[in-house]
Amino acid sequence: MPGGDLIAQGLQDLADNVESPAALLILIGAPRLQHLGIVIPSSSLTQATEPPEHRLYALLAADDSDSAHSRYNALIRTLVSFERAAECVS
């Protein structure tokens, strides 16, 4: 499935309490992913007060502020593609 490797990495990072772009993407998509039957690991990352969307953008901007916007949008598109493909399979 498109983006499956990124989703798998995000689930693993979340289980390991690693705040990575992939883990934050899982938190962004959690409601829809759970609806699709994907188990979201419990993590201390879910306790943060700042929304995962803001945290993802800040993490990307800290790495390279010039490309943060386009990388953020690409990650969101990958998440949506995965969710749509998963809906077709289930």
C-alpha positions in Angstrom: 0.0 0.0 0.0 1.2 3.5 -0.6 3.0 4.9 2.4 2.8 1.6 4.2 6.5 1.7 5.2 6.0 5.2 6.7 3.0 4.1 8.6 4.8 1.0 9.9 7.7 3.2 11.0 5.4 5.6 12.7 3.7 2.9 14.6 7.0 1.5 15.8 8.3 5.0 16.7 5.2 5.7 18.6 5.5 2.4 20.5 9.1 3.3 21.3 8.1 6.9 22.4 10.3 8.4 19.6 9.0 11.8 18.4 9.7 11.4 14.7 7.8 12.7 11.7 6.4 9.3 11.1 5.1 9.0 14.7 3.5 12.4 14.6 1.9 11.5 11.3 0.3 8.5 13.1 -1.1 10.8 15.8 -2.5 13.1 13.1 -4.2 10.2 11.4 -5.1 8.3 14.5 -8.9 8.7 14.4 -9.2 7.5 10.8 -6.5 4.8 11.2 -8.3 3.4 14.3 -11.5 3.4 12.4 -9.7 1.3 9.8 -8.8 -1.2 12.5 -5.2 -0.2 13.0 -4.2 -0.3 16.6 -2.4 2.8 17.7 0.2 2.1 20.5 -0.2 4.0 23.7 2.7 6.5 24.1 3.8 9.4 26.2 3.7 11.4 22.9 -0.1 11.5 23.0 0.1 13.5 26.3 1.6 16.6 24.7 -0.6 19.7 24.8 0.5 21.0 21.4 -1.4 19.4 18.5 0.6 16.8 16.5 0.2 18.9 13.3 2.1 21.8 15.0 4.7 19.5 16.4 5.3 17.8 13.0 5.7 21.2 11.3 8.1 22.4 14.1 10.2 19.2 13.8 10.4 19.6 10.0 11.3 23.3 10.3 14.0 22.6 12.8 15.6 20.3 10.3 15.3 22.6 7.3 12.9 25.6 7.5 13.1 26.3 3.8 11.5 22.9 2.8 9.3 22.3 5.9 6.1 23.4 4.2 6.5 21.1 1.2 7.7 18.2 3.3 4.7 18.6 5.7 2.3 18.6 2.8 4.0 15.6 1.2 3.7 13.6 4.5 0.0 14.5 4.9 -0.6 13.4 1.3 1.1 10.1 2.0 -1.1 9.6 5.0 -4.3 10.3 3.1 -3.2 8.0 0.3 -2.6 5.2 2.8 -5.9 5.8 4.4 -7.8 5.8 1.1 -6.1 2.6 0.0 -6.8 0.9 3.3 -10.5 1.8 3.0 -10.6 0.1 -0.4 -9.0 -3.1 1.1 -11.3 -3.3 4.1 
